[in-house]
């Protein structure tokens, strides 16, 4: 009798988890309610101190994503998968920060990108695996580099809303334009024929060249409305701006 009851309970739990994951909230309403309130609308800076105090929203979000299994994931559209992966990366980064807070840079954590702490389809993976072996292999859209937030001021700005499949293209384009509009990261000095770019374009040059033929051809439409000739583009010299690794913490803004 006891064995029968245990068998029923195990079956029920398994069914519940599968059904829960199968009905995954692709609107990420929990993100809106528990995480976005701690992100600055103006500049994307994060109030990590308050998130650490009120961490139940992060815990719940990551619990929900951990319940997704391979069968359910494979049934999703490509946009649903990519939105899921981007949100998982960003929220996992926040989790890593609050687990080690206070700190002034993600680099203060030993090997932060190689720590296998993320639950993904039944396995433990790292931020590096998630970005390079999963996200970058799933899509050839280099705009993901402006959506993935590494908790540094030099990286992309964290949105207050989650990425969703229905709005993914618009959200990626908004994130890209915002990244290019930040002058200390990227700007064109046409008078001196110089392009000042974030080191992201050096680290992932192959992604941008694959999309547009070269890094220059990828970035120029975002930096100028002027149609430059091939000869002018050829003359442009690229210099890389300093990558600010200080934490994108609202409380460090004026330090």
N, C-alpha and C positions, 0 to 999 in steps of 0.2 A: 504493500500500500504506500509506504513512504517513498519507495523508488518510483512508483507511478506518479505521485504528486510532484517529485523533483523533475521527472521527465516532462511533465506538463508545464512546469514553471520555466524550465530551460527553453522549451519550444516557444513559450509565450514571449520570453525576453528576446529570443532571436527574431521572432516575427515582428515584435515592436520596433527593434532597432532597424530592421530592413525597411519597414513601412515608413519610419521617421526619416530615414535617409532618402528614401524614394520620393518623399514629398518635400524635398529640400526647398527652403525658402530662397529662391533666386533673386528676390528683391532685397534680401539682407536687412529686413526691418529691425532686427535686433541691433545691428550696427548703428543704424540711425538713432535708436533710443539710448544706447549705452556708451557709444564711443565718440560719435561726432560732436557731442556737447563739449568735449575736451580738446577739440581741434579749432584753432583760430580761423575764422572765415577769411580774414584779411591776408594772412601770410602762411597758413598751414602749420604754424608752430603748435606743438603739443604740450599740454599740461600733464606731464608724466607723473607729477606728484599726486595730483587728484585721481588720475587713472589707477595709480598704485593703491590709493586709499579705497577707491570704488572699483575694484578689479573684477567684480562678478560678471560684468558685461563681456570682458575679454575672455574670461573662463568659459562662459556660456557659448560664445561665438566659436571658440576653438573646440569645444565639446561637440557642437553641431557639425563642424567640418570633419572631425575625426570619425563620425559615424558613417560618412560616405564611403561605400565600398567600390571595388573595381567595376562590378556589374552595373551599378547605378551610374557611376561616372561615365562609363562608356556609352550610356544611353543619351547623354546630354549632347546638345549642339556644340559646335566649336567655340562659339561666343560664350556660351554658358561655362564651358570648361576654362576658358581664358580669364573670364571675370572671377571665377572661383579661385584660380591660382594666384591672380594678382592680389585679391583681398586676403588670401591665406598668407601670402608673403608679407604684406604690410602689417597685418594684425599680429603675426608671429614676431615680427621685428619689434613691435610695441611691447609684446609680452617679454621678449628678451631684455628690453631696456628696463621695464619696471621690476623685473626679477633681480636686476643688478643696480637699481637706482638707490642713492644719487650717484651720478657720474657726469662727466663733461663731454665725453665722446664715446661712441660705440666701440672705438678702438681701445678703450680702457678695459674692455672685456677680452680675456684671452681667447683668440681664435673664434670670434663670434659667428663667422660665416661657415665654420666647419662643425659646429656643435649640432649633433643630431637630436633635436628636441621637438621637431614638428611631426605630428601625426598625419600621414598622407596615405590613404588607401591601404591601411593596415601595416604600414612600415614607418619607421622613424627616419626622417631625412633632415638635412641641414638646409640653411638658406642658400648656400652655393649649389647644392643639388637641385633645389627647387628652381632657382633662376637659370642655371646654365644647362642642366641635363633634362629639365622638364619644360619650362616656359619657353626658352629660346629655341628648343627643338620642336615645340608644338606650333610656333608661329614664326613667320618671316617678317613680321611687322615690327620694325625697330622702335616704334613709338612706345613699346612696353618699357623702354629704358626711362621714359618720363612718367611712368605710372608706378614703377617699383620704388619704394621709399626706404632708404637705408638708415634713416634716423640721423642724417647729417644735413647741415644747411647747404652743402654743396650739391646734394642730390635733388631729385624731384620734390615738389611740394605735395604734402599729403592732403588729399581732398577731404572735405567734410562729409561727402556722401560716398557710399561704396560703389565699386564698378558693377554694372549689371549688363546682362546680355543685350537687352533692348536698347540701351544707350551707349554701348561699348565704343562704337566708332566715334561718336561725338565726344565722349569723355576722353578718349585717347588723343583726339585732336586738340581739345581744350588743354589737356596736360602738356602737350608738346608746345603749343603756342605760349603757354605760361612759362615754360622752361626757357624758351628763346627770348622772352620779354625781360628776363632778369639780366640786367647789363653786366653785373659783376661775373656772370657766368659766360655770356655770349654776346658779341657785338661785331659789327662790320665797320672797319675804318677804311672806307673806299678811297679816301684822299691818299693814304699811304699804302694802299693795296694790301691790307692786312685783315685777316680773320682771327678774331680772338674767340676761342672755343673752350668749353668745358672739357676736362680730360676724359669725360665719358666718350667723346668722339675719337679719342686715341685708343682707349681700352677696347671699344667695340666697333672700330673702324670697318671691320669686315661686314657687320650687319648693315651699316648705312651704305656702304659701297655696293653691296649686293642689291639693295633696293633701288638706288638711283645712279649707280655707275661710279660715284665717288662721294666722299664726305662733303666736299665743296658743293656739289650739285644737290645734295640732300638738304644742306642747311640754308643755302642762299634764299630760297623762296620764303623762308621764315624770317629772314633778316633784312630783306629789301624788296621793294616792289619794282625796282629797276631791273629790266631784263639785260643781264650782262652777256657780252659776247664771249665766245670760247677763249679768245686771246686774253680778255680781261680776267676771266676765271682762272686761266692758267697762271697769270701773274700774281694772283693772290697768294700770300704767304700765311700759313697757319701758325699761330702761337697759342699755347694752352694757358688758360687762366688757372689761378690757384684753387684747388678743391678744398673747400672749407669742411673739415671733418668734425667741427664742434657740433654738439648735440642740438637737434632742432627742437629745443626745449623753450617754451614760452618764458620760463623763469630765468633763462640765461640771456635773454634778449639784450639787456643793457649792460652786460658784463664786458 
